Each structure stands twice: as structure tokens, then as C-alpha cells.
């Protein structure tokens, strides 16, 4: 009886050792593959994101046109920085002051949620992950944010952001948004037009650029004021390709 019990325990240990061995191999291969994917995306736009696929499957549509850095107006780059992440040139992926403020706000008002995602975090979420607020997704978001800051750099992060982010129901990227809203390419967007597109970003399926909603009309005016303040910043000029003052 004792020998049978010992054999059973030995078999269990052997199984667990094999399982651990294969788990380590699987983890190593997953790490290698995702690292190469991050590296490839330094030069190539993602063929499809989970958010884009979800939009198509759920019936919201999928309209997009990826374009290169030089095919995007500096005004569009400046507008999203002014709207979404004014410290984008300075932080390493995370705006810790805004995160702390958001956490305090959410503690006081648990029925509401205030975000503090930087452009880098939004890219990490939209390119590699899914929409949601689980701790697992947040943890992965931190990892991918760190990696793209390390591997891509600010200019590439902004390029990808402007190509993959949703800018209207089923409308992804600044080029398709410019075509549908203003019948022009992203390269020719004016300051006001870029600000209007940026104004819809907090909730692009709710805040309409065409027809122009009252929120987008008001918010775009605020964004243009912020753009005027930021456009002479040397670090922002370096990233956006704007004109030197």
C-alpha cells in the first residue's frame, strides 16, 4: 500500500515538473514572439487590432486608411497632444500626477470613472489589447506601454496613435476621418478641423464631428487655445514637425 502511494506521489511530481518545464518554454516563446511583433510595428502598421475587429463584428463598421508620418498635418499631431496628453513629450509613458488625481476622484465617486491614460497607454491598449478595465488588462497595458516607449520612441507612438485610434463610429485613423468629415487628406487639415476631430476622442461614437455636436464645437475651441500655447514648445515641434517660432 505504501509503495502504491509513493509511486502515485512520484508520478504527480514528475507530471508537475514536466508541466513547469513546458510552461517555461511556452512563456519564453510568447515573450519572443510578442517582442518581435513590437519590433516589426516600429516600421509596419498593425494589420488589425482587437478594437477594429470588434467594431466590424459588432456592426459599427471598419473604415480606415493608414498613412505615413509625412502624410499627416502637424496640426493634427498638435491637436491630439493638446486634447489628450499635453505632457506627451516629457513623460516616459505614464502621467503619474494625473493617475493619482484620477484614483482619488474614483475613490470619492465610485459610481463614476475618470481616466488618466497617456497617448502611449492608449496606443498600447488599442494596438495590443482589448477595451475594458480589468486588472489583467491594466497590467498588460503597463508592460506594452513601457516596451513601445523603449523600442518605438515618441514620433512612432504618435504616428501609430493617429492611424489606429477610433475617430467616429467605425472610423479609424486621421486619414479616413479627414476624408469623411472634410473631404480632404489628413495632410491638408486646418487647425480648426484637426481640433474638431481631436475633440471627439473621449467618446467618438457619442461626440459627433459631422454633423457637428455642441460638445465638439465647444471643446474644439478649447483645444485650439491649448494648441496656440503649445505650438512654440521645442519638444512638441520636434515630435509634430511643426514650424519653428
C-alpha positions as CSV (number, residue, x, y, z in Angstrom):
1,X,0.0,0.0,0.0
2,X,2.9,2.4,0.9
3,X,4.7,1.6,-2.4
4,X,1.5,2.4,-4.3
5,X,1.2,5.8,-2.6
6,X,4.9,6.5,-3.2
7,X,4.5,5.7,-6.9
8,X,1.5,7.9,-7.1
9,X,3.3,10.8,-5.5
10,X,6.3,10.2,-7.7
11,X,4.1,10.3,-10.8
12,X,2.5,13.5,-9.7
13,X,5.9,15.2,-9.1
14,X,7.1,14.1,-12.5
15,X,3.9,15.4,-14.1
16,X,4.3,18.8,-12.3
17,X,8.0,19.0,-13.3
18,X,7.1,18.4,-17.0
19,X,4.2,20.9,-16.8
20,X,6.5,23.6,-15.3
21,X,9.1,22.8,-18.0
22,X,6.6,23.2,-20.8
23,X,5.1,26.3,-19.2
24,X,8.5,28.0,-19.1
25,X,9.1,27.1,-22.8
26,X,5.7,28.4,-23.7
27,X,6.2,31.7,-21.8
28,X,9.6,32.1,-23.5
29,X,8.2,31.6,-26.9
30,X,5.3,34.0,-26.2
31,X,7.8,36.6,-25.0
32,X,10.0,36.2,-28.1
33,X,7.0,36.4,-30.5
34,X,5.5,39.5,-28.9
35,X,8.8,41.2,-28.8
36,X,9.4,40.6,-32.5
37,X,5.8,41.9,-33.2
38,X,6.6,45.1,-31.2
39,X,9.8,45.4,-33.2
40,X,8.1,44.9,-36.5
41,X,5.5,47.5,-35.7
42,X,8.2,50.1,-35.3
43,X,8.1,50.3,-39.2
44,X,4.8,48.5,-40.1
45,X,1.3,49.4,-39.1
46,X,-0.7,46.6,-37.4
47,X,-2.7,44.6,-39.9
48,X,-5.7,44.5,-37.5
49,X,-6.4,45.4,-33.9
50,X,-8.9,43.7,-31.5
51,X,-10.8,47.0,-31.2
52,X,-11.1,47.3,-35.0
53,X,-12.1,43.7,-35.4
54,X,-14.7,44.1,-32.6
55,X,-16.1,47.2,-34.3
56,X,-16.5,45.3,-37.6
57,X,-18.1,42.2,-35.9
58,X,-20.5,44.2,-33.8
59,X,-21.8,46.1,-36.8
60,X,-20.2,49.5,-36.2
61,X,-18.1,49.2,-39.3
62,X,-14.4,49.4,-40.1
63,X,-13.2,52.3,-42.2
64,X,-9.5,53.1,-42.2
65,X,-6.6,54.3,-44.3
66,X,-3.1,54.0,-42.8
67,X,-0.8,56.8,-43.9
68,X,2.8,57.7,-43.2
69,X,4.2,60.4,-40.9
70,X,4.6,63.0,-43.7
71,X,1.0,62.5,-44.9
72,X,-0.4,63.8,-41.6
73,X,-0.7,67.5,-40.9
74,X,1.4,68.9,-38.0
75,X,-1.9,70.5,-36.9
76,X,-3.4,67.1,-36.4
77,X,-0.5,65.9,-34.3
78,X,-0.6,69.0,-32.2
79,X,-4.4,68.8,-31.8
80,X,-4.3,65.3,-30.2
81,X,-1.4,66.2,-27.9
82,X,-3.3,69.4,-26.8
83,X,-6.5,67.3,-26.3
84,X,-5.3,64.1,-24.9
85,X,-1.8,64.3,-23.4
86,X,0.0,67.7,-23.1
87,X,2.9,66.1,-21.3
88,X,3.5,63.6,-24.0
89,X,7.0,64.8,-25.0
90,X,8.1,64.8,-21.4
91,X,6.9,61.6,-19.7
92,X,8.1,58.1,-20.1
93,X,4.7,56.7,-20.9
94,X,2.8,57.5,-17.7
95,X,1.5,60.8,-16.2
96,X,1.7,59.9,-12.6
97,X,0.2,63.1,-11.3
98,X,-2.9,62.6,-13.4
99,X,-3.1,58.9,-12.4
100,X,-3.1,59.9,-8.7
101,X,-5.8,62.5,-9.2
102,X,-7.9,60.0,-11.1
103,X,-7.5,57.4,-8.4
104,X,-8.6,59.9,-5.7
105,X,-11.6,61.0,-7.8
106,X,-12.6,57.4,-8.4
107,X,-12.4,56.7,-4.6
108,X,-14.6,59.6,-3.8
109,X,-17.1,58.9,-6.6
110,X,-17.1,55.1,-7.2
111,X,-20.1,55.4,-9.4
112,X,-18.1,57.4,-11.9
113,X,-14.8,56.7,-13.6
114,X,-12.1,59.2,-14.6
115,X,-9.3,58.0,-16.8
116,X,-5.7,59.3,-16.9
117,X,-4.3,57.4,-19.9
118,X,-1.5,59.0,-21.9
119,X,-1.2,58.7,-25.6
120,X,1.3,55.9,-25.1
121,X,-1.1,54.0,-22.9
122,X,-3.9,54.4,-25.4
123,X,-1.7,53.1,-28.2
124,X,-0.7,50.1,-26.0
125,X,-4.3,49.3,-25.3
126,X,-5.6,49.8,-28.9
127,X,-2.8,48.0,-30.7
128,X,-2.1,45.0,-28.4
129,X,-5.0,44.6,-26.1
130,X,-8.8,44.9,-25.8
131,X,-11.1,47.5,-24.3
132,X,-12.0,47.1,-20.7
133,X,-10.9,47.9,-17.1
134,X,-9.8,44.6,-15.7
135,X,-6.6,44.4,-13.6
136,X,-5.2,41.9,-16.0
137,X,-5.6,44.2,-19.0
138,X,-4.3,47.2,-17.0
139,X,-1.2,45.1,-16.0
140,X,-0.5,44.2,-19.7
141,X,-1.1,47.8,-20.7
142,X,1.7,48.9,-18.3
143,X,4.1,46.4,-19.9
144,X,3.3,47.3,-23.5
145,X,3.4,51.0,-22.7
146,X,6.9,50.5,-21.3
147,X,8.0,48.5,-24.3
148,X,6.8,50.9,-27.0
149,X,8.3,53.8,-25.2
150,X,11.6,51.9,-25.2
151,X,11.5,50.5,-28.7
152,X,9.4,52.9,-30.8
153,X,10.0,56.4,-29.4
154,X,7.6,59.3,-29.3
155,X,7.3,60.1,-33.0
156,X,6.4,56.5,-33.9
157,X,3.9,56.2,-31.0
158,X,2.2,59.4,-32.2
159,X,2.1,58.1,-35.8
160,X,0.5,54.8,-34.7
161,X,-1.9,56.6,-32.5
162,X,-3.2,58.8,-35.3
163,X,-3.6,55.8,-37.5
164,X,-5.3,53.3,-35.2
165,X,-7.5,55.3,-32.8
166,X,-11.2,55.4,-33.4
167,X,-12.3,58.9,-34.5
168,X,-16.0,58.3,-35.1
169,X,-18.3,55.2,-35.3
170,X,-16.3,52.6,-37.1
171,X,-13.8,55.3,-38.4
172,X,-10.2,54.5,-37.5
173,X,-7.3,56.9,-38.1
174,X,-6.9,60.5,-39.1
175,X,-6.8,59.9,-42.8
176,X,-10.2,58.3,-43.1
177,X,-11.6,60.8,-40.6
178,X,-10.3,63.7,-42.7
179,X,-11.7,62.2,-45.9
180,X,-15.2,61.5,-44.4
181,X,-15.6,64.7,-42.4
182,X,-13.8,67.3,-44.6
183,X,-13.4,65.7,-48.0
184,X,-9.6,66.1,-47.8
185,X,-6.4,64.3,-46.8
186,X,-5.0,64.3,-43.3
187,X,-2.0,66.3,-44.7
188,X,-4.3,69.3,-45.5
189,X,-6.2,69.5,-42.3
190,X,-6.5,73.0,-40.8
191,X,-6.1,73.9,-37.2
192,X,-9.9,74.0,-36.6
193,X,-10.6,70.8,-38.5
194,X,-7.9,68.9,-36.6
195,X,-9.2,70.3,-33.3
196,X,-12.7,69.1,-34.1
197,X,-11.5,65.6,-34.8
198,X,-9.5,65.6,-31.6
199,X,-12.5,66.8,-29.6
200,X,-14.4,63.7,-30.3
201,X,-11.7,61.3,-29.0
202,X,-13.0,60.8,-25.4
203,X,-16.1,59.1,-26.9
204,X,-16.0,59.1,-30.7
205,X,-19.3,57.2,-31.0
206,X,-21.1,59.8,-29.0
207,X,-19.4,63.1,-29.8
208,X,-20.1,63.9,-33.5
209,X,-17.9,65.8,-35.8
210,X,-20.4,65.5,-38.7
211,X,-23.0,66.8,-38.0
212,X,-21.1,69.0,-35.5
213,X,-22.3,68.4,-32.0
214,X,-22.4,71.2,-29.4
215,X,-19.8,69.4,-27.3
216,X,-17.3,69.1,-30.2
217,X,-18.0,72.7,-31.2
218,X,-17.2,74.0,-27.7
219,X,-14.4,71.5,-27.0
220,X,-12.6,72.2,-30.2
221,X,-12.4,75.9,-29.3
222,X,-10.7,75.0,-26.1
223,X,-8.3,72.7,-27.9
224,X,-7.3,75.4,-30.4
225,X,-6.5,77.7,-27.5
226,X,-4.2,75.0,-26.0
227,X,-2.7,74.4,-29.4
228,X,-1.7,78.1,-29.6
229,X,0.1,77.7,-26.2
230,X,1.9,74.5,-27.1
231,X,2.9,75.2,-30.7
232,X,6.1,77.1,-29.7
233,X,7.3,74.3,-27.4
234,X,10.6,73.0,-28.9
235,X,9.9,69.4,-27.8
236,X,6.5,69.4,-29.3
237,X,7.8,71.0,-32.5
238,X,10.4,68.2,-32.7
239,X,7.7,65.5,-32.4
240,X,5.0,67.1,-34.6
241,X,7.2,68.6,-37.3
242,X,5.6,72.0,-36.8
243,X,7.2,75.3,-37.7
244,X,9.8,76.9,-35.5
245,X,8.6,80.2,-34.0
